[in-house]
Amino acid sequence: MSGLVFDAVVLAGGRAQRLGTSKPQLVVAGARLLDHVLTATRDARATVVVGPDDLASEAYVLTREDPPFGGPVAGTAAGLAALPDGAAPWVLLLACDVPRAAEAVPLLVAAASGTAVGPTGEADGVHLAHDGRDQWLVGLYRRDALDAALDRLSADPADGGLHGAPVRRLVSGLRLTRVADVDGLSTDVDTWQDAEQYAHGRARLGTGSLDPHGSSGGTA
């Protein structure tokens, strides 16, 4: 890993209506979905999980947007606010339902380490893009750029504020660099079929259960 310094915010507070159960607590391939994602934050200076109280752990800071179920933009704002003082210059922003996120981090770090985007100056962030779809919740962003974007949305009542805002609106003014996700690292788990496919894929590779913090078992 390069010398890029970053904090991490993991968004784990959605309703998971298609699954009908808690996404972060869903056990897939021997570990909670959240634990799969937390392996991506090993090199983060600090990690915040945005989600319900049952996710509390000494391994990270837990917070929640107010009111709950405010969506990813409100969750991002809550996560940034909960990070320790002395913000890292970059923030790794992840959804809790992307179990291969750890494999994406080296790609993001490499791209963020050389973020010149020509005459417009440095990029505000880098994110995966798979099959023509931008995956903004598997990305690394400059902290000051995210703060400015959140301030812009908060200050414009016509946009409806942060609660319920789509991620597209948050990133619309940012200069972002796409990182090609040719291996589907940003594929998320939205359904039971998705969970089964991921588990079967790990079984074929002979990959065991995860331990994101170097101890036995989960972090809840």
N, C-alpha and C positions, 0 to 999 in steps of 0.2 A: 504494500500500500504506500502511496506517495505521502508527502508531508501535508497534504490538504487537511485543514482543521475544520471539523463540522460537528454540529449537534444533530440529533435525530428526533423527529416527531412521527409517531405511528398513530394513525387514525383508526380507532376501534370502537366507535360509538354509534354505528348505524343500526337500523332495525332488522336487517337481514330477512326481509319479508319472503324472499324466494326460498331460503333455507328453512325458515320457520324455527330457527334455534340460534343461539349466540354464535356468531362467526368466530370471534377470537377464541372462544372456549371449545370450538369444534375440534375433536381429535382426528387427525388425518396422518396416516403413516407413522403412528406411534407418538405423535406430539401434537399439542394444541396448535391450531393455525397461527395464533399469535406468536408462539414460540418459534415456528418456522421463520416468521418475519423478523423476529428479534435477532436472529443470527446475522441479519444484515447490519445491525447497529453495533457490532463488536468494537469497531474503531471510532465510534462516536465519542466526543468528549462528555456528553450527557444525553440521556434518552428520556423523552416524555411520551407516555401512552395516553391518548385521549379516549376515555371510555368509562364504563360503569364501575361502581365500587367493588364488584366481585373480581376485578382484575388487579386489585392492589398487590404490590410486591415491593420488596426492598431493592430489587434490581433496577428500578426505574422510578421516575416521578409519575404519578397518576393524577390526571385532572379531567375536567368535563366542561364542555361548553354550556352556557347558561342562556336560555333554557336548553335542556338536552334535546338530542335529535335535530340539531341545527344544521346538519350537513357538513361537508368537508371543509368549506371555507371558514365557517364558525369554529369548527374543530381545529383548524390550522391556527387561527388567532389564539384560541385557548392554549394550544400546545406551545406556541412561541412565548406567550405570557408566563408560562410555568417553567421555562428554562432558567437555569441559574444565571446570576449576574455575570457579566463579562462574556457577552454573546460571542460564539464562534462565528467566523465570517461566512460560513456556509451552513445550510440546513438540509439534511436528508429527509425528504418528505415521502412517507410510505402509507399506503392503505394496508390494513391488517389482513387482507385476503389474497395476498400475492406471495405464495409460499416459496417461490424461487428468487425472491428479492435479493438475497445475499449474493447470488451469482451475478446480479446486475450491478452491484456496487462498484466493482473494479472498472467496469465500462464507464459508469458515470464519473468516477473519480478521474479516470484518464481524460475524459472529455472536458471536465471542469478545470483540469490543470492546464489546459490550453484553450481558453474560451474566447480568443479573439474572433470577432465576427466581421472582419473587414472594416470599412469606413465608419460603421456605426459604433465602433468601440467594443468593449468587452460584453460578453453575454451575461444576462441576469441569472441564467440557470441552464441546466441540461436535463433532458428527460428521455425515457425510452419512447419509441414509436414502433408499433407492431402491426403489420398488415395494413398500413396506411392510417392507423389510428394513433393519435397522440395519447400517451399514458402519463399524464401529468403527475399522478400520485405514485410514480416510481421515478423520482427526480432529485437532483441536487440544486439548490437555489441559494443565491446570495441573500443573506439575512436582511440586509438593508433594502433590497429590492422587494422582498416579501412584505416587510413592514410598511413600505411606501404604498404597495398595492392594497394592503388591508386598510390603511388609513384612507386611501382614495374611496374605497367602497363604503367605509363607515361614514364618510362625510357627505355622501350623496344619497339623500332619502329617496330620490327618484329611482334609484337602483334597488331599493328594498333592503339595503344594509347587508350584513353578513349572514344572517339567519336564512337558510334555504338557498343561498346564492350558489350557482354552479361554479365548478373550478374554472371553466372556460372564462368566466367573467373576471376571476382573480388574475389569471395569467394573460389576459388580453392585451395589456399594455407592456408586457415584459418582452425583452429580447432573449429568445430561447433557442438553444441548439438541440436538434433532434439527434438521438443516438439510435441507430438501427438495431432493433431487437429481432434478429433473424432466428433465434432459438426459442422465442415465445417465453422469455423469462418474466414478462409482465402479465402473463395469463393469470386471471384471478379465479377464485372459487366462489361462484354465485349459487350453484345448485349442488344437490347430492351427486349428480352425475360428474360434475367437475371434480368433486372431492374424490370420487372413486377412480377417475382417470389419473389424478395426481398420485394417489396411493399405488395404483398399479404400475405407473411409470417408475416410481421409486423402488418398487419391489423388483422390477426387471433389472434395474441397475444395481440391486443388492445394497441399497443405501439404508442404513438403520435409522432409528429414531433420533431426534435432535435433542441437544442440550445446549441452549443458547448462552448459558452463563458458566459453563465449566463444572457443573455439579449434576448429581443425578436427579431426574425428575423435572417437573415444570417449575414455574416461578410464582404461581398463584398462592 
